[in-house]
Amino acid sequence: MADFIEHAVWWHIYPLGFVGAEREASACPNVQHRLGRIGDWLDYAVNLGVSGLLLAPIFASSTHGYDTIDHLEIDRRLGDQADFDALVKAMRSRGLRLILDGVFNHVGREFPAFQRAIAGGPQAKEGAWFRLTWPESGGEPDYATFEGHRQLVALNHAEPEVADYVTRVMNHWLDRGADGWRLDAAYAVPREFWRKVLPEVRAKHPDAYVVGEVIHGDYTAFVHETGVDAVTQYELWKAVWSSLNAGNFFELAWALKRHNTFLDAFVPQTFIGNHDVTRIASQLADERHIPHALAILMTCGGTPSIYYGDEQAFRGTKENRAGGDDAIRPAFPATPADLAPFGWPVYRLHQELIGVRRRHPWLYRAQSRAIEIRNTDLLFEAFDQDNRLWVALNIADASVTRMIDAKADKLAGNATATQKSGGTEIALPPHGWGIFA
């Protein structure tokens, strides 16, 4: 794994939504050169303070990108190979890294190998790529799916040709300029599959960063048993907004202890928003607590990502229905000047807190320790070896005063620090917060 990951903060984009692409590829018969619209926002990303882009699927698919048709072609709603190369070149000129989203648990029904398998009958060679059950009476076979979605056909990961195909795809795009992969639905794939594929990828690209999407379960065991560098830290995501909404910082403190155990083994990919969850500005019951959520993210160990639009306080609620992701995957305007004015204070907040993290790169591996905790206020310490800083949070309607056992100055927030004998007194206004070092 490359050293760059220790300084990484990602801007996570869902490209098909970002560029306002058609819902279905069939409605777009010709290539539309839209990847350049992402390129138009690279300076905005640099000014935000991120070090790279984490792109949701950009490969040929039928609808939302996760029903892949061809992993080696750019979705025509986004552009073509030349557009990809131009985006990579523009990113490189700004020092930005690139992580791609690989959907290797399943494919779309229009995936050519699947179409040949069901057309060729039980003896079809490519039938081994899938888990098919042929009816005695003839007709189309039944097949394994991803979580019951008939348009998402599960691959047979025990088939060697599938492993060879995934290895070839991953290496192809790393050869073309990507720096790593997010493995979609990694939890649904047998772990021995990743143990076979990833060494083959790293033999050619030893610096590639690989993060697996894992929602529940034993994160540490998954990392050890698959060889990925990291997994998505959903436990911390949930604890951040849930503790703020419930007025229960004990939940967050417990999650931070769990987070420490993960950091002993690997460095998780952390977030407070992504393409699959309700936006943080909508998830929080009180928008005054957006800074609190972001301060936690930016001072905890991990590799943080910012979901596009969250830095402008975009709203959007995920719903469990057809089209239920549309509100959280919107189009961005043509230029930053076209954004609504009310989002810019949150953008500047992101700049400030990303700046804190970039100036304290040791936070990548920092562990957290609660110093004083009550339901509605928390003082915790982030530390790594001789480095430490403190985060003070208050979500009550009354002000709070706390003590730090060292001389400390404010780095960010609306709290105040006063030097006292034996330490620093922190005064937190109602719903206030501060970071100190």
URTAZI-V778991 format. One record per helix or strand of 2 or more residues. SS is the DSSP state (~ for helix, > for strand). FROM is the first residue (numbers start at 1). TO is the last residue. If there is no record, write none. Layout:
BEGIN
ss=[SS;SS]
from=[FROM;FROM]
to=[TO;TO]
END
This chain:
BEGIN
ss=[~;>;~;~;~;~;>;>;>;~;>;>;~;~;>;>;>;>;~;>;~;~;>;~;>;~;~;>;~;~;>;~;~;~;~;~;>;>;>;>;>;>;>;>]
from=[3;10;15;25;35;42;52;59;68;81;97;106;112;125;132;142;145;149;160;180;186;191;209;219;230;234;249;269;280;287;303;310;326;336;341;361;367;377;387;400;410;416;423;433]
to=[7;13;18;27;39;48;55;61;74;93;102;108;119;129;133;143;146;155;175;183;188;204;212;226;232;246;263;271;283;299;307;312;328;338;359;365;374;384;394;404;413;420;428;436]
END
